[in-house]
């Protein structure tokens, strides 16, 4: 197995960059196999704020941009859900 294969052999949801951010940030994640994926932003009350990804994706590294220009400053959560993996990270919007 080469290094490239090893990098994409597991699911991961990375910390957004930059964090804190204003008004947009990048969210990176890895999928070891192709399949359905969903990335959703939530407020701290658990309400869905925005869905960034909702559909089939290829295996490999993916990057999505979250534009929070219309949201209030605060802490938000983002969650990656697939058939075999779920992870959540925290991010901070500072205006």
C-alpha positions in Angstrom: 0.0 0.0 0.0 1.4 3.4 -0.9 1.1 6.6 1.1 -1.7 7.9 -1.1 -3.8 4.8 -0.5 -3.2 5.1 3.3 -4.3 8.7 3.4 -7.7 7.7 2.0 -8.2 4.4 3.8 -10.5 5.8 6.5 -13.3 8.3 7.1 -12.3 11.7 8.6 -13.9 15.0 9.2 -11.2 17.7 9.7 -11.3 20.9 11.6 -12.6 23.8 9.5 -10.1 26.4 8.3 -9.9 29.1 9.3 -11.4 28.8 12.8 -12.6 31.3 14.1 -13.9 32.5 10.7 -15.7 35.5 9.1 -17.8 35.0 7.0 -16.7 31.8 5.2 -14.7 28.7 6.0 -13.5 25.5 4.4 -14.6 22.0 5.6 -12.5 19.1 4.5 -13.4 15.4 4.8 -12.2 12.0 3.5 -14.3 9.1 2.3 -12.6 5.7 1.8 -15.4 4.4 -0.4 -17.9 6.0 -2.7 -21.4 6.5 -1.3 -24.0 8.8 0.1 -22.7 11.6 2.3 -24.4 14.4 4.1 -22.7 17.5 5.7 -25.0 19.7 7.8 -24.4 22.8 9.8 -26.3 23.1 13.2 -26.6 25.8 15.8 -26.1 25.0 19.4 -29.8 24.3 19.9 -29.5 21.5 17.4 -31.4 23.2 14.7 -30.2 22.6 11.1 -28.8 25.9 9.7 -27.7 24.7 6.2 -27.0 21.5 4.3 -23.8 21.7 2.4 -23.7 18.1 1.0 -26.6 15.7 0.5 -25.9 13.0 -2.1 -23.5 10.5 -3.6 -19.8 11.3 -3.6 -16.7 9.5 -4.9 -14.1 8.0 -2.6 -11.3 10.5 -1.7 -10.8 13.9 -0.2 -13.5 16.5 -0.5 -13.8 20.2 0.4 -16.9 22.4 0.8 -17.2 26.1 1.6 -19.6 27.3 4.3 -20.7 30.9 3.9 -22.2 32.2 7.1 -22.6 35.8 6.0 -26.3 35.8 7.1 -25.8 34.2 10.5 -25.1 35.7 13.9 -21.7 35.3 15.6 -21.5 32.2 17.7 -20.5 28.6 17.9 -21.9 26.2 15.3 -21.5 22.5 14.7 -20.9 20.7 11.5 -21.7 17.0 11.0 -20.6 14.4 8.4 -23.0 11.4 8.1 -22.4 8.4 5.8 -23.6 4.8 5.9 -20.7 3.8 8.1 -19.5 6.9 9.8 -20.7 10.0 11.7 -18.5 12.8 13.1 -19.2 16.3 14.4 -16.8 19.2 14.8 -17.2 22.7 16.4 -16.5 26.0 14.7 -16.7 29.7 15.7 -18.2 32.5 13.6 -16.9 35.9 14.7 -18.3 39.0 13.0 
